[in-house]
Amino acid sequence: MSDSIFERFIKESPISVMARATAERALNPEKTDQWFDNLPKEQYTKDLLFSSMFGLMSKTVTGSYPSVHAAYQKSKEEIGVSVTSVYNKLNGIEIDTSAELVRYAAGELAPAIIELGGATAPLLPGYRVKMLDGNCIEASEHRIAELRELAAGALPGKSLVVYDPVLRMPIDVFPCEDGHAQERSLLGDVSATAEKNDVWAADRNFCTCGFITEIADSGAFFIIRLHRGLSYEIIGVEKAVGLTETGEVSEQFIAVTDASGKRHIFRRIRVHLVTETRDGDIEIFIITNQPPEAASAVKIADIYRKRWKIETSFQELEDYSHSEINTLGYPPAALFAFCVALISYMILAVVKAALAGVHGVEKIEEEVSGFYICDVIAGVYRGMMIALPDEDWKVFRDYLQSEFIALLLRLSENVKISAFRKHPRGPKKKPPKRKSDPKVPHVSTAKLIAMR
């Protein structure tokens, strides 16, 4: 019976099957519990398994259930503990555990994207570009006792996220429980992960002497917009070198001295913009330690411009999933939810990679809406899990990687791309000034249309 039911879902909603099968293969309960057991930590599982918490949060952030409590209600017999115990456990998850879970998931899912043929061309051949940006979790509800008498927004945390533009997904995260912490305070943790031939692309908020010199000393590279607070010495004459889509490019060398007195020679690239930025800037400066023979100034400017991809991914996280659950006021729980949302975004990246392997990377990148994909997955999930309970999905754990890749490509052939097509908006029109008359609090829409 289950084979025939599977066939119905494969025919009517292959994307839902692809997403659920990918999650089962890479992050099934046995795998996640084993991973958690091998992780250095203070928290223990005892009566409540880590996989149960991950499962509840996954169902919530993907929109299959409106809240953690609603997801718990559906599974409380299998979980076997009270909802109070669930929330206590969520509130105590160590943020290092949440971060390590993201890294683990990225390691499990990245090979599939590459083998599916869904990776984009490298921005800089021979190097791995990593885009860095910060994300502050929105204010939570005032449920915690210490917050109930406060009118101010309660920030349950923030994080720095690393995005891989080739895989088109987040690959690392550096969370912080202090919602008021300066993002720069986390840069030491980031630079500690820098590897040879990494190229870190980031906005000017991350342009600190300590960060860029630590990156350079590690054998890695950076492409970062210059912050006016950075002290440096100009070396040589500025030379015009070419044009980009956004303006004229020129460059010159600069020297930056670190805290130990070591002098570093970097390149400062100026882009004279055709159109000013939203902040009113008519030119921007980018600094890098990439040698000119490895990347021209025009190429550096182009890579920096493409760092908007990580900002877009944050917007997609917010639009496609419940990445910020404002009922979770305790920082560990809120950050765990955000990290699980990052993992759901990775699974979406695998689905898109499978579609790209059949229909072409450019077509999927430009025409397919992640919002519609996530909407279908969330809408189908509950019914699919009634028709096909957890036991029926275990078969995907035993697939060889080559067999699983072939399955995803085969399922992608059944997807009607037109059902997931983007509908980009045109330029926004400036809204007219509204008229107000306290003597006329309401109007009749029908009468106004009749007078048109």
N, C-alpha and C positions, 0 to 999 in steps of 0.2 A: 504493500500500500504506500509506504513512504516514498518509494521510487517514483510512483506515478504523481504523488504530491509534489516531489521535487521538480519533476518535469513541468508541472503547471507554473510553479514560481520561476523556473528558468525561462519559461516562455513569456510570462506576463511581467516579471520584474527581475530580470537577470542581475541588475546592479545590486539589488538587496541581497541576493545570494552571494555575489562576489564579495561584498563587504563583510557579511557574516562569516563566510568561509575563511576570509583573510584573518579576521579576528580570532577565529577558532584555531587556525594553524599557528599563528604567531604568539597569541596571548591567551591561550586556554587556561582554565583554573589550575591544572596540574603544573603547567609551565610557570605561571606567575607565582604560585605558592612555593615552588622549588627555588625560583629566583629570590624570593623574599627570605626564605630560610637561610640562603647562603650569603645574605647581605649583612654586613656589620651594622648593628642597630641596638637600641635600648628597648624598643617596643617588642612585645611577643604576641602570638596569635591566640593560643590556647583554644577558647570556644568559638572565636570568630576568625575565619580565615581571611588572609589578605585578598584572595581572589574574590571573596564575597563583597568586600568594600569596593574593589575595582569594578566588579560587575554592576553594582548599584549605581556608582558614579557614572559609568559608561552609559547606562540607560538614561540617566538624567541629562548629561551634557549633550547627547545626540538628539534629545527631544522626544524619545520614545515614551518617557514618563515626565510629568511636569515638575516633579520634585523627588528628592531622595526618599522622603516618607512614602510617596506614592509607589516608587519602585520597591521599597521594602514591603509594603502591603501585599504586593503580588508574590513576593518570594519569602515571606517570613517563616513559612514552615521549613523550607530548605535551609534558611540561614540559621534558625534555631536559637536565636537570642532576641532580647527585647530591642525595640527601636532606640531606647535610651542607651543601651550598650553600643549600638551601631554609631550613634552620634558621638558618644564618648571616645570610641575608637577613631572616628574620623577627626575629631578635634585634637587627637594626640599623635597623628601621623607626623613623623619627622620630615621636615622639608627636604632634607638630604635624600630621604627615601623617594619622595616624589620626583626629585631631579634625576636620580639614578634610574627610575622607571622610564622616564622619557628617553634617556640614553640607551637603555636596554631595548626599548621598542624601536628606536631608530636603527639600531644594529640588526634587529630581526627583519625589519621591513625594507631597508635600503637595497639589499641585493635583489629583491623581487622587482623593484622599479627598474633597476639596470637591466635585468634579464628580460623584462617585458618590452624593452626598447622605448620606455617612456621618459628617459632622462634627456634633458636638453643639451645642446652643445656647450662645452665649457666656455665661460666668459673670458678666461685667460688660459690657453692650453699649457699644460705642464704644472698648473697650480690649482689649488682648491680654494675657491672664493667662499668666504663665510660672512654673511651679513648679520650685523649685531644691532639690536634695538631694544629699548625698554618698554615694559608694559605695566601699567598701574591698574590693579583690580579696582573696579568701581566700588563706591561706598556701599556697605552692607546695611541691612535693617538693624534697628536698635534693640535686638533681642537679648543681648548679653546684659547682665545687671549693671555693669559699669557704664553702659551706653544709654540707658533708658532716660536719664534726665538731661542728656546732651542734645543740642540742636545741630551741632556740627556733624558733617559727614564722617562716618567711621571707615577708614581705609584698612582692609585686612591684609594688605601685602602688595608687593610688586616683584618684578623679575626682569632679568635680561634674557632675551631669547636669541638663539643662533639659528639662522635660516640658510639652507643650502639651495641656491638658485638652480643648480643642475638637477637635483632630485625634486625640487619644488616642494619642500617640506621642512619643518623645524627639525633640528637634530640635537639640540642641547638647550638647557635652561639653567639659570642661576637665580633661584628664588630667594626672597627676603621677607621676613615676617613684618618688619617695620615699614608701614605704608608711607611714612614720612622720610625714609632713608634716601639719601642722594644716590642716584644710580651709579655715580662714579665710585662710590664706596665698594661696589661689587667687582670693579675692574681687575683687582688683584686675582680674584678667583678665575676670571676669564683668561687673563694673560698666562696663567699657570697651565692652561690647556693648549696653548699655541704650539703647533708642530711645524717642522720644516716644510716650506712651500705652501703653508696656509697664506691666504691673503684676506685680511680682515677689513671689511668695508663698513663704515659707520658714520653717523652724523657728528656734528661739531661738539655735542655734549660729551663725547667720549675722547675728545682731543686733549689729553693731559700728557704732560712730559713723562710721568711715570709709566703710563700705559704704552705709549708709542715706542719708548726706548726699551721697555721690557719685551715688547713684540719683536723689535729689531734684534735684540740680543739673543732671542730664542731661535733665530734663523728663519723666522716667519716674516711676513710683510703686511703692510697696512695701506689702506686708501681711505683717508678720513678728512672730512671738511675741517678747515682750520678754524680754531676758536681764537677770538681776539685776546684771550687771557694767556695764550702760550707765548713764552719768551723765546725769541730766536734771532739769529744774526743773518742778514742777507749777504749772499756771496755771488759775485759776478753780475752780469747784465741780463735783464729779462729779454727773452726772445720770443717772437711770434712763431707758432709751430703749425697752425692749421685751424680747421673749422669742425664743429660738431653740429648736431641738429639744434642745439640750444644757443650756440654763440661761437665767438672767436676764442681761441685757446693760445695762451703763452705760458712760458715757464722759466724758472731760474732756481738755483740751488740755495739752500739755507742751512745753517748750523744750529743744532739744539744741544745744549749741555745738560746732562742728567744730574741727579743728586750726588753722584760720586765724583763728578767733575769730568766724566767722559764726554767727548765731543762727537756728535753724530751728524753726518751730512745727509740731508734729505732733499727732495724736490718739492718746490711749491708751484702749483699749477693754477693759473688764473683763467676763469671762464667769463668773458664779457657777454652777458646774457642778452638775447634778442628780446625776451620778455622778462620783466622783473618778477621776483619770487613773491609769494603771498606776504612775506615780511617787508616787501619793498626794496629788496636788494637788487642792484643792477649788475653785480658781479659776485662770484663766489671764488674762494680759494680752497684748493684741495692739496693736502700734503701726502707724500708717499715715500717709502724707501725702496720701491721697485726701481731697478736700474733702467735707464732709457732703452738699452738694447733688449730688455725683456718686455717692456710695454711703453708705447709712445704716450705722450701727454694726452693726445686725443683719445686714446684707448682708456687711459686712467679716468678721464672725465666721463666717458661713456659708461664705465663700470660703476662709478659713483652714482650716476643718474639712475641706474637700474636698481639701486638699493631701495627704491620705493616698493619693490616686491615684498619686502618684509612688512612694511606698513600695510600693504594690501592684504597680506595674510592675516594680520591682526583684525582688520575689518571683516574679513571673511569668517574668522573664528567667532566674532561677535554676531554676524548675520546668520551663519549656518548652524551654530551650536550654542548651547548655554555655557559658554566658557567662564562666565562670571555669575555665580549663583549667589544673589545678594541675601539669601536667607542663611547662608553659611558665614557667620560673623567671626568665628575663631580662625585666625590666620592659617594654621596648618590645614584645616579643612578646605578653606577657600583656595589655597595654593594647590592642594591636591586636585581639586576640581579643575583648575586651570591646566594643570599638567595632563590630566586625563583628556581634556579637550584637545591639547596638542597632539595626543596619540590618536584621537579620532580624526584629526586633520591628516595625520600620516596615513591612516587607512584610506581616507579619501584620495590621497596622493597615489596609492597603489591602484585604486579603482581607475583613476584618470590615466595612469601609466598603461594599464591593460587596454583601455579604450584607445590610447595613443598608438599602442602596438598594432592595432588593427586599422584605425582610421587616420593615423598620422598625428605627430606631436603638434604641429602647427594648427591643425584643425581643432583639436581638443582644447589647446591653449586659448585660441581666439574665439571659438564659437560655443563651447560647452559651459554651462553655468553650474558651479558647485552648489549653489543654493537649491536648484531643482533636484540635483542628485541627492543631497542630504534630506530634502523634503520627502522624496520617495522612500528613502531608507527608513526614516523615522515613521512615516505613515504605514509602511508595510510590516514593520518589525513585530508588533504585538500579534497580529494575525498569523504571521509566518511562524512565530515561536509557539503558537497553539497547535498549528498544523504539523510543525516539525520541531519538537522539543529538543533540548540540549543533547540527548543521546544520539539523535540522528545526525548531528554535525561532527561527532567525534571521528568519523571516517576521514576527514580532511587532515587530521593529525598525522596519519600514516602515509600520506602522499609523498613521493619523492619530489624534490624541488622542481625538477623538469616536468613532472606530471602536473603539479599544481599550476605552473606557469602556462602549460598547454591548456589547462581547464579554464583559467581566467581569460585567455585569448579566445577560446571557443565561446565562452559566455558573452564576451564583448561583441562577437559577431551578431548576437541576437538583440543588441541594444539599438533602439531607434533614436539616433542622435537628435533628430528634429524635436523630440519631446523634451530635450534638455538644453535647447538653444538659448543663448543669451539674448537679452533685449536691452541693449545699451540706451540710456537716455540721451536726448539731445541737450544742448546748452540750457541751463536753468534761466528762466525769465525772472526779471526783478518783479516781485509782487507789488501790485498797486497799493497805495495808501488807503486803508479802510476808513470809511465814514462812520462816525458814532453819533447817535442821538439818544439820550436817556429817555426821551418820550416815546421812542420806537424801539423797545427791547427785542422784538421779533418781527420777522417779515415772512411773507408767503412766497415760497419758492415758485409755486405754480403761477402766481400772478406776475412775478418778475420775468419768468420765461415767456409768458404770453405777451409781455410788453417789448420783447426783444426786437 
